[in-house]
Amino acid sequence: MRSLSGSLKGSIVGRYKSGPFPAASRVGSCVIAIPWESNPAAIASYRPPQPRATPADAPATSKHRPLLMHFAGALDVCCTGQHIRCAMGPLAAETAGESDVLMRYIIPPNRSLWKPCTRRAVQLMHEKQGKLSLEKVTAVGRARQALLRAGGGSSANDTTAMLARRGPGGRHGAKHLAMGAERQLNEELAATQKRAATVLADANSIKENWRYVATSLFEQTAYEMASSVFCLMPAGDNGIRSLMYSAIAAGCLPVILCDSLTPRSLPFSSIVPWESFWIKLSTRIAQRDPLSVLRSLRAINGSEVRRRQRIMAHHRADLVYGLRDSRVGDNFVLEAAATRCAKLESASA
């Protein structure tokens, strides 16, 4: 069914909001949810779970997945995820001193484009860094870089480092870091770009359809997710983030922050046991206490993390188009056979 998987990949129809819409607004009378296409660089960056022989008391992080928690995305969205996305800004500020956490939110270079949640996040980060010593900020940045390099790569564009260089006052905030630290970050950025080129070369055979897309950010995000145990998936304009499928492709456990999202609204729910590998946290609690997200994830022991990683690894081919053994095409046929769609086809024949 690999050929069918390839055809499906090019025929995804998105709907701005999910919900029980009437047939007239569903494109057709038969609707089967299928995955969004994963970032090809996430497939190339994939790292399998730790071996079953790993001691039960071993930590969730490892040499190849040194980061515990990752987030990338915008803070100012509408609709379903408006409030939980905004809460990612305070969470980024609160975790600025954590070397195993990488929160990289989008900051438009033009300050006039900053919306309320972005402005608040930048201010909170600046205040947080004002409470940390210069040595602490630099040490966290270096520790984070060392962890990523140990896993095979680097990411110099995390929000903490960038704001330390720029500050809320703009590009001239470099005084917030010593010249030596600034030079080191620039060197690490060059190294990141070099490693990104390597990831791109590895992914060339599966990214033909992405050749018109600016790839540097895709590659960086893919590598970061492949280096992380948990990837935060707060709702955006709707409950499902397309980035979730790239996280699965990279082997990063999705952390769902959308109270209304259920497995039944996701692709192939009769085949894929979503609740067996995702982590779903209360959106209301996270909005009231953003740091509770990190506390909840740190409380999950390594043995449970590895169990979920193995389940997700087993079902990765059920959701990722670009794998040689992809079962997306098979699942589409099975889902159609189990729904009203197959009955309609039989009736029309």
Rosetta blueprint (number, residue, H / E / L):
1 M L
2 R H
3 S H
4 L H
5 S H
6 G H
7 S H
8 L H
9 K H
10 G L
11 S L
12 I L
13 V L
14 G L
15 R L
16 Y L
17 K L
18 S L
19 G L
20 P L
21 F L
22 P L
23 A H
24 A H
25 S H
26 R L
27 V L
28 G L
29 S L
30 C L
31 V L
32 I L
33 A L
34 I L
35 P L
36 W L
37 E L
38 S L
39 N L
40 P H
41 A H
42 A H
43 I H
44 A H
45 S H
46 Y L
47 R L
48 P L
49 P L
50 Q L
51 P L
52 R L
53 A L
54 T L
55 P L
56 A L
57 D L
58 A L
59 P L
60 A L
61 T L
62 S L
63 K L
64 H L
65 R L
66 P L
67 L E
68 L E
69 M E
70 H E
71 F E
72 A E
73 G E
74 A L
75 L L
76 D L
77 V L
78 C L
79 C H
80 T H
81 G H
82 Q H
83 H H
84 I H
85 R H
86 C H
87 A L
88 M H
89 G H
90 P H
91 L H
92 A H
93 A H
94 E H
95 T L
96 A L
97 G L
98 E L
99 S L
100 D L
101 V E
102 L E
103 M E
104 R E
105 Y E
106 I L
107 I L
108 P L
109 P L
110 N L
111 R H
112 S H
113 L H
114 W L
115 K L
116 P H
117 C H
118 T H
119 R H
120 R H
121 A H
122 V H
123 Q H
124 L H
125 M H
126 H H
127 E H
128 K H
129 Q H
130 G H
131 K H
132 L L
133 S L
134 L H
135 E H
136 K H
137 V H
138 T H
139 A H
140 V H
141 G H
142 R H
143 A H
144 R H
145 Q H
146 A H
147 L H
148 L H
149 R H
150 A H
151 G L
152 G L
153 G L
154 S L
155 S L
156 A L
157 N L
158 D L
159 T H
160 T H
161 A H
162 M H
163 L H
164 A H
165 R H
166 R H
167 G L
168 P L
169 G L
170 G L
171 R L
172 H L
173 G H
174 A H
175 K H
176 H H
177 L L
178 A L
179 M H
180 G H
181 A H
182 E H
183 R H
184 Q H
185 L H
186 N H
187 E H
188 E H
189 L H
190 A H
191 A H
192 T H
193 Q H
194 K H
195 R H
196 A H
197 A H
198 T H
199 V H
200 L H
201 A H
202 D H
203 A H
204 N H
205 S H
206 I H
207 K L
208 E H
209 N H
210 W H
211 R L
212 Y L
213 V L
214 A L
215 T L
216 S H
217 L H
218 F H
219 E H
220 Q H
221 T H
222 A H
223 Y H
224 E H
225 M H
226 A H
227 S L
228 S E
229 V E
230 F E
231 C E
232 L E
233 M E
234 P E
235 A L
236 G L
237 D L
238 N L
239 G L
240 I L
241 R L
242 S L
243 L H
244 M H
245 Y H
246 S H
247 A H
248 I H
249 A H
250 A H
251 G L
252 C L
253 L E
254 P E
255 V E
256 I E
257 L E
258 C L
259 D L
260 S L
261 L L
262 T L
263 P H
264 R H
265 S H
266 L L
267 P L
268 F L
269 S L
270 S L
271 I L
272 V L
273 P L
274 W H
275 E H
276 S H
277 F H
278 W L
279 I E
280 K E
281 L L
282 S L
283 T H
284 R H
285 I H
286 A H
287 Q H
288 R H
289 D L
290 P L
291 L L
292 S H
293 V H
294 L H
295 R H
296 S H
297 L H
298 R H
299 A L
300 I L
301 N L
302 G H
303 S H
304 E H
305 V H
306 R H
307 R H
308 R H
309 Q H
310 R H
311 I H
312 M H
313 A H
314 H H
315 H H
316 R H
317 A H
318 D H
319 L H
320 V L
321 Y L
322 G L
323 L L
324 R L
325 D L
326 S L
327 R L
328 V H
329 G H
330 D H
331 N H
332 F H
333 V H
334 L H
335 E H
336 A H
337 A H
338 A L
339 T L
340 R H
341 C H
342 A H
343 K H
344 L H
345 E H
346 S H
347 A H
348 S H
349 A L
